[in-house]
Amino acid sequence: MKNSILLLFSMAILSSCNPIKVVADYDSNVNFSTFKTFAFYKPGIDKSDISDLDKKRILRAIESELLLKGFKKSENPDILVSIFTKSREKVNINQNQNNFGYGYGAAWGWTPWMMNGMSNNMNVSQYSEGTLFIDFIDKSKKELVWQGIGTGALRIQNRQKKENRINEFVKEIISKFPPGA
C-alpha cells in the first residue's frame, strides 16, 4: 500500500513539474531583424511523424507566438517555418531510503526488508519523452538559419491537456527566437 502511494505521488510530481529543456542554434552571420514575415514549409511539415491533429495544434501555436512577436503571416514570406518531431519511451527509477518502519516479523525491530534500520523503496515510472524541432529557413537563400529544440515529458491525457502541453513546448522554443531578442 505504501509503495503504491509513493508511486502515484512520484508520477504526479513527474507530470506536474516537468520542465521543457530548450536549446537553440543559429547562423551568427544572419541579420534576423530583416525577417518580418513567415509562412509554413509544407514539404518539411508533411515528413513529421505525428497525427494531422497534432500538426495543426503545433502550427497554430507557432503562428500565435510569432504574431505576438510582431511577425506577419504572408504568401511571400521572408522565412519559412518547418517542424520535426520524435519521441521515445523513458523509464525513471528512484530509490528512496529514508522511510523508517517495522514490518512483519519485526518483534526485535528488524525485518528482512530493512537494512540499517531503514526500508528501501524503489519507484519506477514509465513515460514518453518528446522532442519538437522548429526550423526557420531563409526563403531567399533556401538555408536553415535558426533551429529551436524542445524536449520534455509528454502527457497523453485528454485533448485539452495535450493542447496545453503543445502550447508550452512551442512557447518555450519560440521564446529563444530571434537570437538576442
Secondary structure, DSSP 8 states (H G I E B T S, - for coil): -HHHHHHHHHHHHHHHS---EEEEEE-TT--GGG--EEEE-HHHHHTS-S-HHHHHHHHHHHHHHHHHTT-EE-SS-SEEEEEEEEEEEEEEEEEEEEE----TT-TTS--TTEETTEEEEEEEEEEEEEEEEEEEEETTTTEEEEEEEEEEEE--S-HHHHHHHHHHHHHHHHTT-STT-
